[in-house]
Amino acid sequence: MLLERGPQTAAELAEALDLSTAGVRRHLTALTDAGLVTAHDRAPYGPSPKRGRGRPGSVFTLTSAGRAACDSAYDDLALGALGFLASRYGAEAVEEFARERARTLAAHLAPEPTPEELADELTRAGYAAEVRPLGDLAVQLCQHSCPVVDAARQFPELCEAETAELSRILDRHVTRLATLANGDEICTTVIPLLPSPHADRHADRHDDARPSHESRTDSRRKVSA
């Protein structure tokens, strides 16, 4: 439940699982003692909650070990393949692979999808994604899992390519705030609700107008940055 829905209080988990809050707390205590779950005063993302009467309930989230325990896929093969690419063909080959992988993830989406449609597609790909409101001008794309997190720790090009692809398919500049690969407890990306006034919606339809492959790579790096 913590993997699929992100940080939850004991009361929220109890309601979702149809268990008593006391029973859920016993499980959470055991998971915390095992280093699989950690508690916070608030969720590690989104706006600060309004304080009400009484002591606020703790918000529980998975640790890196907890996410690894939930993940049945092991990416030793991905690490080996990427390491081979890097050693045999250089960093440019890894970057090209990362861009192609990001394009493949987006291939099933309609042109200019909504953030919610994007989150649904990412969830189907194993990212346990959801969209949270962030004021009136933006939303926050939250990814509670990453099927290639171990590979991304060693090869950050994977995260950079995903961020650049998000900007391209949404037709707006997005900002990656945190990543699981960087040791954060969640991957979060801020998505403006309005497209960037400088975005070129038809950039990919006019690749032949671009001066070179190098300039395209530099452009994507700037978007990622």
Secondary structure, 3 states (H helix, E strand, C coil): CHHHHCCEEHHHHHHHHCCCHHHHHHHHHHHHHCCCEEEECCCCCCCCCCCCCCCCCCEEEECHHHHHHHCCCCCHHHHHHHHHHHHHHCHHHHHHHHHHHHHHHHCCCCCCCCHHHHHHHHHHCCCCEEEEEECCCEEEEEECCCCCHHHHHHCCHHHHHHHHHHHHHHCCCCEEEECCCCCCCCEEEEEECCCCCCCCCCHHHHHHHCCCHHHHHHHHHHHHC
